[in-house]
Amino acid sequence: MGGIGLLSLLVFLHCAQPETPQLPPNPPMPPDPMLTLTVDQAERLSRLPLKCISQEYPNKPGNTMGDSSYVLGPRAQHPAFYGCFDWHSAVHGHWSLVRLLKKYPDLADAQQIRYKLDQNLSERNIDAEVRFFEDKHNSSYERTYGWAWLLKLAEELETWDDPQAKRWLNHLQPLTQLIVQKYKSFLPKLLYPVRTGEHPNTAFGLSLALDYALTAGDTSLQHAIIDRATYFYGQDQNCPINWEPGGFDFLSPCLEEAALMADVLPADRFQSWFTAFLPDLSSLEPAQVSDRSDGKLVHLDGLNLSRAWCLYILSRKLPGQAEYLRSLADKHLATSLANITDGDYAGEHWLGTFALYALSERERE
């Protein structure tokens, strides 16, 4: 081969290889030793959902009314999940309490938590929730954000060897299976992923649903999720993370996708996919919140917490970048962790769950 031909080949091979992700020359701030889920932290986090899962108002219903008979109060409409301002927050508030009780069964409020869970997760209440989702006017209600949190709650109960938890899991089963079937019916019809930083984000919904499918051994749901995730995201490159955050984001479009694909792709394929997808993380800094009493602007605290859990997931999948990614996750977590109990319901009804999820991912090896 002539010199020019060899040079051309070398240039081609160089250009064909994705660049190594660019990391800032200096790591973010040192890890905060307080970023651990101690019993004191668990007590603090449990008080938020313990208060709000029984707080009916203020409330944002979000349902479609077919006629005047649909005009009902939140508790009449959703006897299991009527609190915490909206349905999905009530669901993940229950997840938080289950998660915390599993880890610290002797929490100061353990008996009160069990009493409230037992009241809300009754067979009668869950049957009413099923009837609501079967209604033709609300078949897509909470798609897919609320669906995902319902499956996360079911997953948490599935892995708890506790007599009450087994009863709650059994009560929840009809609603769980209905949501599973909704996922299986909906995913083949979703031709394009939703890449927003709010509730409809497809990658987030698939991530939590995949966790459930793996835990419950539902291989058909697992295969459906992997198929759609690969179809949606398998060829993605150069995610514009420097465009983030959007003003009302509580999920990172780029990082949620990356965290999902970390669970979908084999380790070697994920490494090369990630290198092409996020070649430069140097612009990633925690979001600042200007007004925590504003229900939309406080979303950015949630963004910091959800970015943190994604970065912890990525740190386990990318050992060569683990130290940097974990440090960046700690920086995001520390920025908003102290602000989840500021006394304003706009954030308090949901941010505790996001903090718990981030802290839980931080603990995983």
C-alpha positions as CSV (number, residue, x, y, z in Angstrom):
1,M,0.0,0.0,0.0
2,G,1.4,3.4,-0.9
3,G,2.1,6.1,1.7
4,I,-1.0,8.1,0.8
5,G,-3.2,5.1,1.0
6,L,-1.8,4.1,4.4
7,L,-2.2,7.7,5.7
8,S,-5.8,7.7,4.5
9,L,-6.5,4.5,6.3
10,L,-5.0,5.7,9.5
11,V,-7.1,8.9,9.3
12,F,-10.2,6.9,8.7
13,L,-9.6,4.5,11.6
14,H,-8.9,7.5,13.9
15,C,-12.1,9.2,12.9
16,A,-14.2,6.1,13.2
17,Q,-13.3,5.6,16.8
18,P,-15.4,7.5,19.4
19,E,-13.4,9.9,21.5
20,T,-12.7,9.2,25.1
21,P,-15.1,11.2,27.3
22,Q,-13.6,14.4,28.4
23,L,-13.4,14.9,32.1
24,P,-12.5,18.1,33.9
25,P,-8.9,18.3,35.0
26,N,-9.8,18.5,38.6
27,P,-12.5,16.3,40.4
28,P,-15.5,18.0,41.9
29,M,-15.6,18.8,45.6
30,P,-14.6,16.0,48.1
31,P,-17.3,13.5,49.1
32,D,-19.5,14.6,52.0
33,P,-19.3,12.0,54.8
34,M,-23.0,12.9,55.7
35,L,-24.2,11.5,52.4
36,T,-25.2,8.2,53.9
37,L,-28.5,6.7,54.8
38,T,-28.1,6.5,58.6
39,V,-30.9,5.9,61.0
40,D,-31.1,9.6,61.7
41,Q,-31.3,10.3,58.0
42,A,-34.0,7.6,57.6
43,E,-36.1,9.2,60.4
44,R,-35.9,12.5,58.7
45,L,-36.8,11.1,55.3
46,S,-39.7,9.0,56.7
47,R,-41.5,12.0,58.2
48,L,-42.2,13.5,54.8
49,P,-44.2,10.7,53.2
50,L,-45.6,9.7,56.6
51,K,-47.2,13.1,56.8
52,C,-48.3,13.4,53.2
53,I,-49.8,10.0,52.2
54,S,-52.8,10.9,54.4
55,Q,-52.9,14.6,53.4
56,E,-55.7,14.9,50.9
57,Y,-55.3,18.6,50.0
58,P,-53.9,20.5,48.2
59,N,-54.3,18.0,45.4
60,K,-53.8,17.9,41.6
61,P,-56.0,15.1,40.2
62,G,-55.0,14.9,36.5
63,N,-57.8,12.6,35.5
64,T,-60.3,12.9,32.7
65,M,-63.9,13.3,33.7
66,G,-66.4,11.4,31.5
67,D,-69.5,13.0,33.1
68,S,-70.6,14.6,36.4
69,S,-70.2,11.4,38.3
70,Y,-66.4,11.7,38.0
71,V,-66.5,14.8,40.2
72,L,-65.1,13.3,43.3
73,G,-62.6,14.2,46.0
74,P,-59.1,12.7,45.8
75,R,-59.8,10.1,48.6
76,A,-63.0,8.9,47.0
77,Q,-61.3,8.7,43.6
78,H,-58.1,7.1,44.8
79,P,-58.6,5.5,48.2
80,A,-55.1,4.0,48.2
81,F,-53.1,6.8,46.7
82,Y,-54.9,10.1,47.4
83,G,-52.3,12.0,49.3
84,C,-49.0,13.9,48.6
85,F,-50.6,16.3,46.1
86,D,-50.8,13.9,43.2
87,W,-51.2,10.2,42.5
88,H,-47.6,9.4,41.5
89,S,-46.2,11.2,44.6
90,A,-48.6,9.2,46.8
91,V,-47.3,6.0,45.2
92,H,-43.7,6.8,45.6
93,G,-44.3,8.0,49.1
94,H,-45.5,4.5,49.9
95,W,-42.4,3.1,48.2
96,S,-40.2,5.4,50.5
97,L,-41.8,4.1,53.7
98,V,-41.5,0.5,52.6
99,R,-37.9,1.0,51.6
100,L,-37.0,2.7,54.9
101,L,-38.8,0.1,57.1
102,K,-37.0,-2.7,55.3
103,K,-33.6,-1.1,56.1
104,Y,-34.5,0.2,59.6
105,P,-37.4,-1.8,61.0
106,D,-37.1,-0.1,64.4
107,L,-37.7,3.4,63.2
108,A,-39.3,5.6,65.8
109,D,-42.5,5.8,63.8
110,A,-42.4,2.2,62.6
111,Q,-45.8,1.3,64.1
112,Q,-47.5,4.4,62.7
113,I,-45.9,3.7,59.3
114,R,-47.2,0.1,59.3
115,Y,-50.7,1.3,60.3
116,K,-50.9,3.8,57.5
117,L,-49.6,1.4,54.9
118,D,-52.0,-1.3,56.1
119,Q,-54.9,1.2,55.8
120,N,-54.0,2.4,52.4
121,L,-52.9,-0.9,50.8
122,S,-56.1,-2.8,51.6
123,E,-57.6,-5.1,49.1
124,R,-60.7,-2.9,48.8
125,N,-58.7,0.2,48.1
126,I,-56.5,-1.4,45.5
127,D,-59.6,-2.8,43.7
128,A,-60.9,0.7,43.5
129,E,-57.6,1.9,41.9
130,V,-57.9,-1.0,39.4
131,R,-61.4,0.1,38.4
132,F,-60.2,3.7,37.9
133,F,-57.4,2.5,35.5
134,E,-59.9,0.3,33.6
135,D,-62.1,3.2,32.9
136,K,-62.0,4.1,29.2
137,H,-61.4,7.8,29.9
138,N,-58.4,7.1,32.1
139,S,-56.6,4.2,30.5
140,S,-53.5,6.3,29.9
141,Y,-53.6,8.0,33.3
142,E,-50.1,8.5,34.8
143,R,-48.4,6.9,31.7
144,T,-45.6,6.1,32.3
145,Y,-44.2,8.0,35.3
146,G,-46.9,6.9,37.8
147,W,-46.9,3.4,36.2
148,A,-43.1,3.1,36.9
149,W,-43.4,4.1,40.5
150,L,-46.2,1.6,41.0
151,L,-44.0,-1.1,39.7
152,K,-41.1,0.2,42.0
153,L,-43.4,-0.2,45.0
154,A,-44.3,-3.7,43.9
155,E,-40.6,-4.6,43.5
156,E,-39.8,-3.3,46.9
157,L,-42.6,-5.4,48.5
158,E,-41.5,-8.4,46.4
159,T,-38.1,-8.4,48.0
160,W,-39.2,-7.9,51.7
161,D,-39.6,-11.1,53.8
162,D,-42.2,-9.6,56.1
163,P,-45.7,-11.0,56.8
164,Q,-47.4,-7.6,56.4
165,A,-45.4,-6.8,53.3
166,K,-46.5,-10.1,51.7
167,R,-50.1,-9.2,52.4
168,W,-49.7,-5.8,50.9
169,L,-48.0,-7.3,47.9
170,N,-50.9,-9.7,47.4
171,H,-53.4,-6.8,47.6
172,L,-51.4,-4.8,45.1
173,Q,-51.1,-7.6,42.6
174,P,-54.2,-6.8,40.5
175,L,-53.0,-3.2,40.0
176,T,-49.4,-4.3,39.4
177,Q,-50.5,-6.8,36.7
178,L,-52.8,-4.2,35.1
179,I,-49.9,-1.8,34.8
180,V,-47.6,-4.5,33.4
181,Q,-50.1,-5.2,30.7
182,K,-50.4,-1.5,30.0
183,Y,-46.7,-1.4,29.5
184,K,-46.7,-4.4,27.2
185,S,-49.6,-2.9,25.1
186,F,-48.2,0.6,24.9
187,L,-44.5,0.0,24.2
188,P,-44.9,-1.4,20.7
189,K,-47.1,1.5,19.7
190,L,-44.6,4.1,21.0
191,L,-42.7,4.9,17.8
192,Y,-40.5,7.7,19.3
193,P,-39.2,8.1,22.8
194,V,-40.2,11.1,24.9
195,R,-37.0,12.9,25.9
196,T,-38.4,15.6,28.2
197,G,-36.9,16.3,31.7
198,E,-40.4,15.9,33.3
199,H,-42.9,13.1,34.0
200,P,-43.3,11.6,30.5
201,N,-39.6,10.8,30.1
202,T,-39.5,7.4,28.5
203,A,-36.0,6.3,29.7
204,F,-37.0,6.8,33.3
205,G,-40.2,4.9,33.0
206,L,-38.4,2.0,31.3
207,S,-35.6,1.9,34.0
208,L,-38.0,1.4,36.9
209,A,-40.1,-1.0,34.9
210,L,-37.0,-3.0,34.0
211,D,-36.0,-3.2,37.7
212,Y,-39.5,-4.7,38.4
213,A,-39.3,-7.1,35.5
214,L,-35.9,-8.5,36.6
215,T,-37.0,-8.9,40.2
216,A,-40.4,-10.4,39.4
217,G,-39.0,-12.7,36.7
218,D,-41.3,-11.3,34.1
219,T,-39.2,-12.1,31.0
220,S,-41.8,-10.9,28.5
221,L,-41.8,-7.4,30.1
222,Q,-38.0,-7.5,30.3
223,H,-37.6,-8.4,26.6
224,A,-40.2,-5.7,25.6
225,I,-38.2,-3.0,27.5
226,I,-34.9,-4.1,26.2
227,D,-36.2,-4.2,22.7
228,R,-37.7,-0.7,22.8
229,A,-34.7,0.8,24.6
230,T,-32.3,-0.6,22.0
231,Y,-34.6,0.7,19.2
232,F,-35.0,4.1,20.8
233,Y,-31.5,4.8,22.0
234,G,-29.0,2.2,20.5
235,Q,-27.6,4.5,17.9
236,D,-27.7,7.8,19.9
237,Q,-24.6,9.9,19.9
238,N,-23.5,13.3,21.3
239,C,-26.3,13.9,23.7
240,P,-26.4,17.7,24.2
241,I,-25.9,17.7,27.9
242,N,-24.8,21.3,27.8
243,W,-28.4,22.2,26.9
244,E,-29.4,21.0,30.4
245,P,-31.1,21.9,32.6
246,G,-34.4,23.0,31.2
247,G,-36.2,25.4,33.6
248,F,-38.6,22.9,35.0
249,D,-36.5,19.7,34.7
250,F,-36.4,17.1,37.5
251,L,-34.9,14.4,35.3
252,S,-31.9,14.6,33.0
253,P,-32.8,13.5,29.5
254,C,-29.1,12.5,28.8
255,L,-28.3,10.8,32.1
256,E,-31.6,8.9,32.4
257,E,-31.0,7.5,29.0
258,A,-27.4,6.5,29.9
259,A,-28.5,4.9,33.2
260,L,-31.1,2.8,31.3
261,M,-28.7,1.7,28.7
262,A,-26.2,0.7,31.4
263,D,-28.7,-1.9,32.4
264,V,-29.7,-2.9,28.9
265,L,-26.4,-3.3,27.1
266,P,-23.6,-5.8,27.9
267,A,-20.7,-4.1,29.7
268,D,-18.3,-4.0,26.6
269,R,-21.0,-2.6,24.3
270,F,-22.1,-0.1,26.9
271,Q,-18.6,1.3,27.3
272,S,-18.4,2.1,23.6
273,W,-22.0,3.3,23.4
274,F,-21.4,5.7,26.4
275,T,-18.2,7.1,24.9
276,A,-20.1,8.1,21.8
277,F,-23.2,9.2,23.6
278,L,-21.6,11.5,26.3
279,P,-18.1,12.4,25.1
280,D,-17.9,15.5,27.3
281,L,-19.3,15.8,30.9
282,S,-17.3,19.0,31.7
283,S,-20.4,21.2,31.6
284,L,-22.3,19.2,34.2
285,E,-22.9,21.3,37.4
286,P,-25.6,21.1,40.0
287,A,-28.7,23.2,39.1
288,Q,-29.5,26.2,41.3
289,V,-33.1,26.8,42.6
290,S,-34.3,30.4,42.8
291,D,-37.7,29.8,44.6
292,R,-38.5,26.6,46.5
293,S,-42.1,27.7,47.1
294,D,-42.7,27.5,43.3
295,G,-43.8,24.0,42.5
296,K,-42.1,24.1,39.1
297,L,-38.9,25.8,39.9
298,V,-38.3,23.4,42.8
299,H,-38.1,20.7,40.3
300,L,-34.4,21.6,39.9
301,D,-33.7,20.2,43.4
302,G,-35.2,16.9,42.1
303,L,-32.9,17.2,39.0
304,N,-29.9,17.3,41.2
305,L,-31.0,14.2,43.1
306,S,-32.0,12.2,40.0
307,R,-28.7,13.2,38.3
308,A,-27.0,11.9,41.4
309,W,-28.6,8.4,41.2
310,C,-27.9,8.2,37.5
311,L,-24.2,9.1,38.1
312,Y,-23.9,6.5,40.9
313,I,-25.3,3.9,38.5
314,L,-22.9,4.9,35.8
315,S,-20.0,4.8,38.2
316,R,-20.6,1.1,38.7
317,K,-20.8,0.4,35.0
318,L,-17.7,2.5,34.0
319,P,-14.9,1.5,36.3
320,G,-12.4,3.7,34.5
321,Q,-14.4,6.8,35.3
322,A,-15.9,5.6,38.6
323,E,-14.1,8.0,41.0
324,Y,-15.0,11.0,38.9
325,L,-18.6,10.0,38.4
326,R,-19.1,9.2,42.0
327,S,-17.6,12.5,43.1
328,L,-19.8,14.4,40.7
329,A,-22.8,12.5,42.0
330,D,-21.9,13.5,45.6
331,K,-21.7,17.1,44.5
332,H,-25.2,17.0,43.1
333,L,-26.6,15.1,46.0
334,A,-25.1,17.5,48.6
335,T,-26.4,20.5,46.8
336,S,-30.1,19.6,47.3
337,L,-30.2,17.1,50.1
338,A,-30.4,19.7,52.9
339,N,-33.3,21.5,51.2
340,I,-35.8,18.7,51.0
341,T,-37.3,19.6,54.4
342,D,-37.5,23.4,54.1
343,G,-41.1,23.4,55.2
344,D,-42.7,24.1,51.9
345,Y,-45.1,21.5,50.6
346,A,-44.1,22.3,46.9
347,G,-41.0,20.2,47.5
348,E,-41.6,18.3,50.6
349,H,-44.4,16.1,49.2
350,W,-41.9,14.4,46.7
351,L,-38.3,15.3,47.2
352,G,-37.8,12.9,50.1
353,T,-38.3,10.0,47.7
354,F,-35.8,11.4,45.2
355,A,-33.2,11.8,48.0
356,L,-33.9,8.3,49.3
357,Y,-33.4,6.8,45.8
358,A,-30.1,8.7,45.3
359,L,-28.9,7.6,48.8
360,S,-29.9,4.0,48.0
361,E,-28.0,4.0,44.7
362,R,-25.0,5.5,46.5
363,E,-24.9,2.5,48.9
364,R,-24.9,-0.1,46.2
365,E,-21.6,-1.7,45.2
